[in-house]
Amino acid sequence: MKIVGFRELLPATDPNALLDLEAPDPAPTGHDILVRVKAVSVNPVDTKVRSRAQPAEGEVRVLGYDAAGVVEAVGDAVTLFSPGDEVFYAGAIGRQGSNAELQLVDERIVGRKPKSLDYAQAAAMPLTFITAWELLFDRFGVARDGGEGQTLVIIGGAGGVGSAMIQLARKLTKLNVVASASREETRRWVQDLGAHQIFDHTKPLTEELARLGLEAPAYIACLTHSAQHFPQVSEAIALQGKIGIIEADGDLDIRPLHHKAASIHWEFMFARPQGTPDMIEQHRLLNAVSELVDQGTLRTTLTQVVGKIRAADLLEAHRIVESARTIGKVALEGF
């Protein structure tokens, strides 16, 4: 099978940072299904692993987390899928990735692909929607159709996770959804996704919330540059409020939260795929997302198909993601 991998840590500007290679076809056992990959999307985690995780000598690391494709074969313990099923998923951090014609993935973190989407549109969704869903419903504990009278602030509203969270919060809860955007094109994007109000994250958060006439929010999802925004987030959060973080690019001083009894909630969508007792919840939530897409409640956040699943096109996608100005998601389709 064709794969795209790397052997050494190189910048995305180096044409050898990713390589077109071949590998033996894998065979599924246990709970694994073998998927013929049709499309993938690129996330910040892809670029971080490519630039930081040096493979062992002689090893080729295959990146790729988001994918959509068709089940080719199944392991002997599989009960959720059969050959020919169309699926989408975000994979596991410790396994070979989706930048390959064939990929093994545990059935318990795989969902049925939305019928109304093509493969590229579907591949853009899993990682970000899993992250947003788990943060909103599992970490924050917001109830479906709940949150009336409370505000959710999303810092990084136009990014992949922010674009998913705006939709989930607006469509599935009664929260007042307030999202950040600092450029005209990102303002249009988050408004179109359903944000009730928009603020500029380049300005002091408390001042922006006051400008919008908002009291201290019950929930703040800080989805980008957490260390930079955290002092303002700590000041803005309500008494007994909840702060969600998906990355930290520096130290966080949590002491100001003490007198508010406010809490911090880490979200890492790759935790369940490592084998938690509730691992199958990712299968269930992806199926729920799929159904909501087909019902017209949710939509894909794909904004650009960069090319095919090959080294040169994947490097271009990595450069786009590393620019930190991406709106929605970028995908690649076919080999």
C-alpha positions as a printed Julia matrix, in Angstrom:
335×3 Matrix{Float64}:
   0.0     0.0    0.0
   1.0     3.62  -0.46
   1.86    5.6    2.67
   3.1     9.1    3.46
   5.53    9.2    6.38
   8.62   10.83   7.83
  11.96    9.64   9.22
  13.38   12.89  10.59
  12.18   16.2   11.98
  12.16   18.8    9.24
  10.22   22.04   8.67
   7.24   21.95   6.33
   9.22   24.08   3.89
  11.63   21.15   3.34
  10.36   18.84   0.55
  11.75   15.84   2.48
   9.7    16.56   5.6
   7.16   14.02   4.34
   7.91   11.15   1.96
   5.89    9.02  -0.46
   6.63    5.41   0.49
   5.15    1.91   0.39
   4.42   -0.57   3.17
   2.87   -4.06   3.48
  -0.92   -4.21   3.72
  -1.99   -4.65   7.38
  -4.49   -7.29   8.55
  -7.12   -6.69  11.26
  -7.43   -8.72  14.47
  -9.55   -8.3   17.59
 -11.56   -5.07  17.63
  -9.66   -3.57  14.7
 -11.24   -2.81  11.37
  -9.2    -2.31   8.2
 -10.26    0.87   6.41
  -9.48    1.83   2.82
  -8.86    5.53   3.32
 -10.61    7.85   0.87
  -9.92   11.26   2.45
  -8.07   12.82   5.39
  -7.83   16.23   7.0
  -4.89   17.91   8.7
  -5.01   19.22  12.28
  -2.48   21.11  14.44
  -1.59   17.79  16.1
  -0.28   16.52  12.73
   2.12   19.45  12.43
   3.24   19.18  16.06
   4.02   15.46  15.8
   5.86   15.99  12.49
   8.05   18.68  14.02
   8.61   17.22  17.51
   8.28   13.4   17.6
  11.51   11.96  16.2
  10.94    8.37  14.95
  13.35    5.68  16.16
  16.27    4.94  13.86
  15.02    3.1   10.8
  11.36    3.75  11.66
   8.88    5.52   9.42
   6.12    7.45  11.23
   2.8     7.73   9.38
   0.78   10.77  10.4
  -2.91   11.43   9.97
  -5.77   11.31  12.48
  -8.99   12.43  10.77
 -10.11   10.05   8.02
 -13.12    8.83   6.07
 -13.21    5.63   4.09
 -14.67    2.17   3.54
 -14.28   -0.9    5.73
 -12.21   -3.49   3.85
 -12.02   -6.25   6.49
 -12.72   -6.77  10.21
 -11.07   -8.48  13.17
 -12.56  -11.51  14.9
 -14.03   -9.47  17.8
 -15.67   -6.76  15.67
 -19.45   -6.38  16.06
 -20.13   -2.77  15.01
 -19.08   -2.8   11.35
 -18.94   -5.02   8.27
 -16.94   -4.84   5.03
 -18.39   -2.18   2.73
 -19.49    0.18   5.53
 -18.58    3.84   5.08
 -16.93    5.24   8.21
 -15.21    8.3    9.69
 -12.96    8.63  12.73
 -10.0    10.45  14.32
  -7.8     7.48  15.22
  -5.36    7.07  18.1
  -2.23    9.04  18.91
  -0.01    5.98  19.42
  -0.78    4.11  16.19
   0.18    4.53  12.56
  -2.03    7.16  10.99
  -4.46    7.71   8.17
  -1.98    9.02   5.58
  -2.05    5.55   4.02
  -4.22    3.62   1.6
  -5.15    1.16   4.37
  -5.37    1.79   8.11
  -6.16   -0.3   11.18
  -8.42    1.41  13.72
 -10.37    0.17  16.75
 -14.08   -0.07  15.95
 -14.97    1.56  19.28
 -13.67    4.96  18.15
 -15.23    4.84  14.67
 -18.57    6.24  13.5
 -20.73    5.76  10.45
 -19.97    8.41   7.83
 -22.78   10.91   7.21
 -24.6     9.79   4.07
 -25.14   13.38   2.95
 -21.4    14.2    2.85
 -18.64   13.21   0.48
 -15.46   11.71   1.89
 -13.51   14.98   2.14
 -16.41   16.75   3.88
 -16.71   13.87   6.35
 -12.96   13.6    7.0
 -12.9    17.24   8.14
 -15.15   16.52  11.11
 -14.14   13.76  13.58
 -11.24   15.16  15.64
 -12.7    18.61  16.1
 -16.26   17.47  16.75
 -15.1    14.82  19.23
 -13.01   17.45  21.03
 -15.83   20.0   21.1
 -18.46   17.41  22.12
 -16.36   15.97  24.94
 -15.44   19.42  26.26
 -18.99   20.73  26.16
 -20.92   17.71  27.39
 -18.41   15.52  29.27
 -15.94   18.0   30.79
 -18.2    21.02  31.31
 -21.2    18.77  32.01
 -23.67   20.91  30.06
 -26.91   18.98  29.54
 -28.43   18.51  26.1
 -30.99   21.3   25.74
 -29.59   22.82  28.96
 -27.63   25.94  29.87
 -30.48   28.45  29.66
 -29.43   31.82  31.04
 -25.71   30.94  30.97
 -22.97   32.1   28.62
 -20.31   30.07  26.85
 -17.3    32.08  25.62
 -15.22   30.45  22.88
 -11.73   31.82  22.26
 -10.64   30.7   18.79
 -14.1    30.52  17.28
 -13.06   30.23  13.63
 -10.65   27.33  14.13
 -11.54   23.68  13.73
 -12.65   22.98  17.31
 -14.27   26.4   17.71
 -16.25   25.91  14.5
 -17.56   22.61  15.84
 -18.3    23.91  19.34
 -20.29   26.9   18.08
 -22.6    24.55  16.2
 -22.98   22.03  19.02
 -23.67   24.7   21.64
 -26.07   26.66  19.44
 -28.01   23.66  18.12
 -28.01   21.28  21.1
 -28.08   23.6   24.14
 -29.71   26.85  25.27
 -26.41   28.54  26.08
 -25.68   32.06  24.9
 -22.78   31.37  22.5
 -20.15   34.11  22.33
 -17.23   33.43  19.98
 -14.04   35.28  19.16
 -12.99   36.5   15.73
 -10.49   39.25  14.9
 -10.81   39.51  11.1
 -13.78   40.32   8.9
 -13.73   36.88   7.23
 -13.6    35.07  10.57
 -16.41   37.24  11.94
 -18.59   36.24   9.01
 -17.68   32.58   9.51
 -18.53   32.36  13.23
 -21.72   34.35  12.74
 -22.82   32.01   9.96
 -22.13   29.01  12.21
 -24.53   30.4   14.81
 -22.65   32.51  17.36
 -25.07   34.83  19.16
 -22.37   37.44  19.79
 -18.8    38.01  18.6
 -15.8    39.59  20.33
 -12.22   40.38  19.37
  -9.69   38.16  21.18
  -6.88   40.64  20.46
  -8.5    43.02  22.97
  -8.89   42.56  26.77
 -11.57   39.93  27.36
 -13.26   41.67  30.29
 -13.56   44.87  28.24
 -15.01   42.99  25.28
 -17.57   41.21  27.46
 -18.56   44.52  29.03
 -18.95   46.03  25.56
 -21.38   43.21  24.72
 -23.29   43.79  27.97
 -22.4    40.37  29.37
 -21.91   39.33  32.97
 -19.13   36.9   33.95
 -19.55   33.75  31.81
 -20.18   30.35  33.37
 -18.02   28.63  30.74
 -14.93   29.7   28.8
 -13.42   27.39  26.18
  -9.88   28.63  25.54
  -9.0    26.81  22.34
  -5.83   28.61  21.27
  -2.8    30.33  22.88
  -4.02   29.41  26.35
  -1.01   30.78  28.22
  -1.43   34.15  26.51
  -5.16   34.38  27.24
  -5.23   32.74  30.67
  -4.78   35.84  32.86
  -7.77   37.48  31.14
  -9.75   34.23  31.27
  -9.09   33.92  35.02
 -10.32   37.46  35.55
 -13.41   37.03  33.41
 -14.74   33.64  34.55
 -17.74   33.58  36.86
 -17.76   32.36  40.45
 -17.73   28.53  40.27
 -17.25   28.83  36.53
 -15.52   26.26  34.3
 -12.57   26.83  31.97
 -11.78   24.37  29.18
  -8.32   24.04  27.61
  -7.13   21.84  24.74
  -3.47   22.96  24.61
  -0.98   24.96  26.63
   1.82   26.83  24.93
   3.28   28.03  28.24
   2.83   27.99  32.01
  -0.62   28.63  33.49
  -0.96   30.32  36.88
  -4.15   28.85  38.34
  -3.92   30.63  41.7
  -6.33   33.46  40.74
  -9.07   30.83  40.37
  -8.93   29.91  44.06
 -11.16   32.65  45.41
 -13.72   31.94  42.67
 -13.77   28.16  43.2
 -13.47   28.02  39.41
 -12.26   24.84  37.75
 -10.02   23.92  34.81
 -10.94   21.06  32.49
  -8.42   19.55  30.13
  -9.82   18.02  26.96
  -7.71   15.53  25.0
  -9.75   13.49  22.55
  -7.0    10.87  22.33
  -7.51    9.88  25.99
 -10.41    7.49  25.34
  -8.65    5.73  22.41
  -5.88    4.76  24.85
  -8.33    2.28  26.39
 -10.59    3.97  28.93
 -13.61    1.96  30.17
 -15.89    4.35  28.25
 -13.86    4.21  25.03
 -16.98    3.32  23.01
 -18.44    6.76  23.75
 -16.48    8.09  20.78
 -18.28    5.59  18.52
 -21.61    6.75  19.94
 -20.93   10.46  19.69
 -19.63   10.16  16.11
 -22.81    8.31  15.17
 -24.82   11.08  16.84
 -22.88   13.73  14.89
 -23.45   11.76  11.68
 -27.2    11.63  12.27
 -27.32   15.37  13.09
 -25.47   16.15   9.87
 -27.89   14.07   7.8
 -30.8    15.81   9.55
 -29.37   19.2    8.58
 -28.65   20.25  12.18
 -24.85   20.23  11.89
 -22.62   20.92   8.92
 -19.09   20.1    7.88
 -16.44   22.73   8.57
 -14.4    21.87   5.46
 -13.22   25.03   3.7
 -10.49   23.73   1.36
  -9.46   20.51  -0.41
  -5.71   20.93  -0.89
  -5.07   17.97  -3.19
  -4.42   14.25  -3.0
  -3.01   12.18  -0.12
   0.63   12.47  -1.16
   3.69   14.1    0.37
   3.74   17.35  -1.62
   0.05   18.1   -1.06
   0.17   17.09   2.61
   3.1    19.43   3.18
   1.09   22.25   1.64
  -1.76   21.42   4.03
   0.72   21.43   6.96
   1.95   24.88   5.92
  -1.63   26.16   5.78
  -2.38   24.84   9.28
   0.91   26.17  10.67
   0.02   29.67   9.44
  -2.5    29.83  12.35
  -4.9    31.72  10.09
  -6.93   28.74   8.96
 -10.71   29.07   8.91
 -12.45   25.72   9.43
 -10.63   22.65   8.12
  -8.47   21.58   5.18
  -8.69   18.1    3.65
  -7.08   15.88   1.01
  -8.82   13.21  -1.05
  -7.64   10.17  -3.03
  -4.16    8.83  -3.82
